[in-house]
Amino acid sequence: MNSYLLVFDDGNGDDVDLKAFVDSLDEGAKMLALDGHVCFLQAGLSVADISKRFANFAGSRLFFITDISQSDYSGRMPGLFWNDFMRASLKTAAE
């Protein structure tokens, strides 16, 4: 599993169904949404695959996704972020 950062704008129309989006990813994929427009994902898919799947939910929204699995990082985030998302990324990077 890799960790990704997904950012998207308000766009037009209905809100993005983030649960349905995560359900459309591979088995075990999960998401931590910060404010509804900034999300951390864990999935076993590539950036291109995740981008294609998110485009089906995004409507007219602009969005950006990047793999952060092996990036340097620091900051103030809830324990769930450090324990579930970044620890899993470190484990994957070490394998």
N, C-alpha and C positions, 0 to 999 in steps of 0.2 A: 504494500500500500504506500502510495506517495501522498504528500500533503500539498494542497493547492490553495492559492488565494484567488477568490472570485469577487470582482467588483462590478456593479452595474448601476445604471442611472434609473430615474423614475419612469421614463418612457411614457407611453400613452396606453390607456386601457386598464384592464384589471391588474391586480397584484400578481406577481410571479408565484406560482404554487411550488414553493421550495421543497415541500415534502414529496410531491409527485416527481420533481426533478431528481432528488436523491434516490427515490425508488427506481428511477429509470437507469441508474448507474449499476455497477457490478455489485455482487453479493458482498455485504459487509461495509459498503460505502456509508459515510456519515458526514454530517455538516454541523458546524457551529456558526450561527449567524449573529453578527454583532448588532447591527441596526436595521436589518432588512435589506441592505444594499452592499454590505461587506460580509463575506462568508469565507470561512476556512473549510475546505473539503478534504476528506481522505477517500481515495479510490485507487483501484488498480489499473485504471484506464489511462491513456495518454492525454496530454493537453488537447490535442486535436479532437479526440473522441469526446471528451467532456464538453468542449466548445460546440461541437455539432449537436450534442444532446441538449445543451442549455439553449441553443438558438431556437429549438422547438418550443421553449417555454418563455423566451425573452420578448417575443413580439417585436416592437420597434426599438427596444432598449439597446443602448450601446453597452458593451460589456468587455471585460478584460479578465483573462485567467492566466496564471503562471504557476509553475511548479516551484515550491519553496522547500522541498524535501532536504536539499543539501545546502541551503543558504545559511549564512550567519544571521542570527536573530537575537533580539533582546527586547525587553519592554515590560509593561505592566499589564498582565492578562489574568483572567480567572484560572484557578487551579485546573479546571477541566481542559483548558487549552494546553497547558504545559504537560499534564499527566496523560491525556488521551491522544492529542494531536501531535505534539512535537516529540514526545518520547517514542511513539510508533515510527515517526520519520527517522529518528536517529537509529532505531533498531534496523530498519530497512536499509539505510545507508551503510551500516556496518556489515551487512551480509554479503 
